[in-house]
Amino acid sequence: MKIDDIKRILILGSGTMGVQIGIQSAMHGYQVSIFVRNPAKNDIVWDDIKKRVDWIVRREVISREEADQTLKRIYTTNDPADAAKDGDLLSESVPEIPSLKKELYARFNKLCPEHTIFTSNTSGLLPSMLAKSTGRPERFLAAHFNNPVFITKTVDIMGHPGTLKEVLDITIEFGRRIGLIPIILEKEQPGYIINSLLRGLMGSALELVANGVATPQQVDKCWMSNMKIGIGIFGIMDNNGLDVGWEMREKYALSSGDKQAKAIYEYLKTNFIDKGHLGRKTGQGFYKYPNPEYKNPDFLK
């Protein structure tokens, strides 16, 4: 198999990241099938796709005509077999629940052609933890996109010891062909590079807030002013989604005996998770959307 054999991209997961990966692929000429598990969400998914494409047009990344062609290359379906047929590369972006990912891999392994490459957009799980469940471990690896895809312009490529070099090379080149910079990891690492760096920053920021030292807004003001950038640590967490990695955070906080981890967990659970305030995707997290406070010109005054 060669990179030119990749024609159709199958997206599992029609949320924030799955939709963005699908659009990025369609923008660069690939046919895209997005599997929507819940038929009741069909209209919601298409509204999201159109809004994101319109946003890209407003930023002059593509023209309106190119946007219309992009939308024509995207196909959504509730039928797993329909989604899987002719898929050359599968990109999975479902929630960070190992059992859910494994269930979908097993299901689509039976439906996809033998040559289909399986990739995961997982943020915290290692490919070797999931490889066996795919039924094609030699054709499986992580291809992790950063949010928002259209701005960060990177894709982390991370194989496991059983990943074929041919599959690794094709996935790297695919990243380039959809306009991104492949960031290649030589060995498995939870969180890749950017998330490994951010994990320390986010942990420190949450510690300050959970311990009552400062508010999220004050932490972000400090970070944004000193780093000369337009978003702070809590704004980034809102964009990622406060529920991302929640299962692992909860398990560690309740079983490790780490008092600080438990304090952060309880702060997030009480003030955000239990209230359904999961960040940008729900309209509220540390900030309210679509017009978060940190975007206000007076925020840094």
KAGIRA-V886859 format. One record per pair of residues at least 6 apart in sequence whose C-alpha atoms are under 8 Angstrom apart, sorted by the first residue. I is the first residue (numbers start at 1). J is the second residue. D is the distance in whole Angstrom. If there is no record, write none. Layout:
BEGIN
i:j:d
I:J:D
I:J:D
END
This chain:
BEGIN
i:j:d
1:115:8
1:166:8
2:170:7
3:170:5
3:171:8
3:173:7
3:174:7
5:88:8
6:88:5
6:89:7
7:30:6
7:31:6
7:87:8
7:88:6
8:30:6
8:31:5
8:32:6
8:33:7
8:86:7
8:87:5
8:88:5
8:89:7
9:22:8
9:25:8
9:30:7
9:31:6
9:32:5
9:33:6
9:87:6
9:88:6
9:89:5
9:90:6
9:91:7
10:32:6
10:33:5
10:34:6
10:35:7
10:83:7
10:84:7
10:87:6
10:88:7
10:89:6
10:90:5
10:91:6
11:18:6
11:19:8
11:21:8
11:22:7
11:32:7
11:33:6
11:34:5
11:35:6
11:90:6
11:91:5
11:92:6
11:93:8
12:18:7
12:34:6
12:35:5
12:36:8
12:90:7
12:91:6
12:92:5
12:93:6
12:94:7
13:19:8
13:34:7
13:35:7
13:36:7
13:37:8
13:92:6
13:93:5
13:94:5
14:34:7
14:35:7
14:36:6
14:45:7
14:93:8
14:94:8
15:45:8
15:93:8
15:94:8
16:281:8
17:93:6
17:145:8
17:147:7
18:34:8
18:91:8
18:92:7
18:93:5
18:94:8
19:34:8
19:45:8
19:48:8
19:49:6
20:49:8
20:52:8
20:148:8
20:149:6
20:150:8
21:145:7
21:149:7
22:32:6
22:33:8
22:34:7
22:74:7
23:49:7
23:53:7
23:70:7
23:71:8
23:74:8
24:149:7
24:150:7
24:178:6
24:179:8
25:31:8
25:32:7
25:178:6
26:32:6
26:70:5
26:71:7
26:73:6
26:74:7
27:66:8
27:67:7
27:70:5
27:178:8
28:177:7
28:178:5
28:179:7
29:70:8
29:73:8
30:73:7
31:73:5
31:74:6
32:73:6
32:74:5
32:75:6
33:74:6
33:75:5
33:76:6
33:77:7
33:83:6
34:74:7
34:75:6
34:76:5
34:77:6
34:83:7
35:76:6
35:77:5
35:78:6
35:79:7
35:80:7
35:83:6
36:42:7
36:76:7
36:77:6
36:78:5
37:78:6
38:78:7
39:78:6
42:76:8
50:71:8
53:67:6
54:67:8
56:62:7
56:150:8
57:63:6
57:64:6
57:67:7
76:83:8
77:83:6
80:108:7
80:111:8
81:111:6
81:112:8
84:108:7
84:111:6
84:112:5
84:113:8
85:111:7
85:112:6
85:113:7
86:112:7
86:113:7
87:112:6
87:113:7
87:116:6
88:113:8
88:115:7
88:116:4
88:117:6
89:116:5
89:117:5
89:118:6
89:119:7
90:116:7
90:117:6
90:118:5
90:119:6
91:118:6
91:119:5
91:120:6
91:121:7
91:143:8
92:118:8
92:119:6
92:120:5
92:121:6
92:122:8
93:120:7
93:121:5
93:122:7
94:100:8
94:101:7
95:101:8
95:244:7
96:122:7
96:123:8
96:124:8
96:125:8
96:244:7
96:245:6
96:247:8
97:247:7
98:130:8
101:130:8
102:130:7
102:133:5
102:134:7
103:133:8
105:133:6
105:134:5
105:135:8
106:133:6
106:134:6
106:135:7
109:134:6
109:135:6
109:136:8
116:139:8
117:139:5
117:140:6
117:167:7
118:134:8
118:139:6
118:140:5
118:141:7
119:140:6
119:141:5
119:142:5
119:143:6
120:127:8
120:141:7
120:142:5
120:143:6
120:144:7
121:142:6
121:143:5
121:144:4
121:145:6
122:142:7
122:144:6
123:144:7
123:190:7
123:191:6
123:192:8
123:195:8
123:245:8
124:190:5
124:191:5
124:245:7
125:190:6
125:191:8
126:142:8
126:160:8
126:188:7
126:189:7
126:190:6
127:140:7
127:141:6
127:142:6
127:158:8
127:159:7
127:160:6
127:188:8
128:160:5
128:161:8
131:137:5
131:140:6
131:141:8
134:140:7
137:162:7
137:163:7
138:162:5
138:163:4
138:164:5
138:167:8
139:163:6
139:164:6
139:167:6
140:159:7
140:163:6
140:167:8
141:157:8
141:158:6
141:159:5
141:160:6
141:163:7
141:168:8
142:156:7
142:157:6
142:158:5
142:159:6
143:155:6
143:156:6
143:157:5
143:158:7
143:171:8
144:155:5
144:156:5
144:157:7
145:154:6
145:155:5
145:156:6
146:152:6
146:153:8
146:154:7
146:155:7
147:239:7
147:240:7
153:179:7
153:180:5
153:181:6
154:180:5
154:181:5
154:182:6
154:183:7
155:175:7
155:180:6
155:181:6
155:182:5
155:183:6
156:182:6
156:183:5
156:184:6
156:185:7
156:192:7
157:168:8
157:171:7
157:172:7
157:182:6
157:183:6
157:184:5
157:185:6
158:184:6
158:185:5
158:186:7
158:187:7
158:188:6
159:168:7
159:185:8
159:187:7
159:188:7
160:187:7
160:188:6
172:182:6
172:184:8
175:181:7
175:182:6
176:182:7
185:192:7
190:196:7
191:199:8
201:233:7
202:233:6
202:234:8
202:237:8
205:216:8
205:219:7
205:233:7
205:234:8
206:264:6
207:260:7
207:264:7
208:214:6
208:215:8
209:215:6
209:216:6
210:263:6
210:264:5
210:267:6
211:263:8
216:234:6
216:286:7
217:234:8
217:294:8
219:232:8
219:233:8
220:231:7
220:232:4
220:233:6
220:234:7
220:235:8
221:232:7
221:299:7
221:300:6
223:232:6
223:233:7
224:230:6
224:231:6
224:232:5
225:300:7
230:294:8
230:295:8
231:294:7
231:295:8
232:294:8
234:286:6
235:286:7
235:287:7
235:294:8
237:279:7
238:278:7
238:279:4
238:280:5
238:285:6
238:286:7
238:287:8
239:279:6
239:280:6
239:281:8
240:279:8
241:278:5
241:279:5
241:280:7
241:281:7
242:272:8
242:273:7
242:277:8
242:278:5
242:279:6
242:285:7
243:273:7
243:278:6
249:265:7
250:265:7
252:261:8
253:259:8
253:261:5
253:262:5
253:265:6
254:262:7
271:277:8
272:278:6
272:285:7
276:282:7
277:283:7
277:284:5
277:285:5
278:284:6
278:285:5
279:285:4
279:286:7
279:287:7
280:288:8
280:289:6
280:290:7
283:289:5
283:290:7
287:293:6
293:299:7
294:300:8
END
